[in-house]
Amino acid sequence: MNQLSVFKTAFSPLRPTDTVAVVAPSFGAVDGLLEKARLFLSSWGLRMKVHSDLYGDDLLYANTDDKRFQCLMDAFYDEDVKAVWCLRGGAGSKRLIPLLEKVERPSTEKLFIGLSDITALHTFLHQVWGWMPIHGFTLSHLVKEDANPTIIKEMQDILFGNQQQVIFNNLVPLNQQARNLQDLTAPLVGGNLAVLQYSLGTSWQIQTNGKILLLEDVNEKPYRVAEYLEHFRQTGVLEGLKALFLADFTYDMPEQNQSSLLQEVFKKFASEVQFPVFRMTGVGHGLISRPFMVGGTATVNGQEQKLICFFPTIS
């Protein structure tokens, strides 16, 4: 894979009247979602731009691979667009990567925002194009009636350059390496565990050497999580990893909750590896998912049990 050796360390923040392209690389819109997204962005003083092929007829996804790809590329190459925000996650974005590999990197980086299945695009954009995507709620999350206003405000402050760090407190060390860790600063990568597990053996396989890895997921049974993590270990992709953070692993239905067994799975995995492993909260598919910059600088303070993610801006 043609990886860039030098990555940007800052981004250009949004300003009122900027244009945001809404894309659907995975699942499509549901009734009323686009209008809710328009009103949401308008409340921030932003303009929304939507491609005419945002969604159409397809067996599984928002539209065919070619049309979803074209929507994405039109947004990336549009000089009037400052940010590209994913409407939903779901599945399907990884199918666009072979198409992305055939095109030239746009001369101007866009703010690119999403999570869940969008992890595939985050990984490609960072590792191949040298971009710094933001792992944060899709628009469908932010326009829900039960959306957390504090999280909405934090996202707004980050994107507009009014807040330049996100601090996660109360880290829980799961092995001796984590308990002994003092201070660590490294690039932070990651996202959805299942999506990143699918990356193994592909051209966009997650690169973790010298980095901090953060993982989250939803509706995955403990035995499946154990198998995903073991696959990571056996492939050797975790060699050189500085630290692993296991964030929120949630369940949509209360009766599906197997968090106690999952915790034991995490402890067992942590006991079998040689790098620090921590549990944390605040990133995932729950009501709270705070942003981090994929490939951005993060600092771990072991004594204070704190992870700090930085969002430096270009003035």
Number of C-alpha atoms within 10 A of each C-alpha: 10 10 13 12 8 7 16 12 18 17 20 17 20 21 14 11 13 16 20 24 25 26 28 29 33 27 20 21 18 9 7 8 17 18 11 16 21 19 16 17 18 14 10 15 15 18 18 22 16 15 17 9 16 22 21 15 10 11 8 13 21 25 23 19 19 12 19 26 22 18 23 22 16 14 24 23 15 13 13 13 19 22 23 22 23 24 26 27 23 17 18 21 22 21 17 20 16 11 13 17 16 8 9 8 17 13 9 12 20 24 21 24 26 25 26 25 24 28 27 27 23 25 26 23 21 22 24 19 18 20 28 28 27 23 26 27 28 21 24 19 23 21 20 13 7 9 14 15 11 11 19 18 11 17 20 15 15 23 23 17 20 14 16 14 19 17 15 17 15 13 23 18 21 22 21 14 18 21 16 12 17 13 14 14 17 18 21 26 28 27 29 24 24 20 19 20 16 15 17 16 11 9 14 25 18 23 18 20 14 16 22 25 25 23 21 22 22 17 14 18 17 20 12 12 18 18 13 16 18 13 14 18 15 10 11 9 17 22 17 15 18 21 24 23 23 24 21 21 26 20 18 11 8 8 7 12 17 16 15 9 13 19 16 14 17 20 17 14 17 21 15 11 14 16 20 22 27 25 19 21 20 18 27 26 21 16 16 20 22 20 25 28 29 26 26 23 22 25 18 22 17 19 12 12 20 18 22 17 23 22 26 19 17 10 8
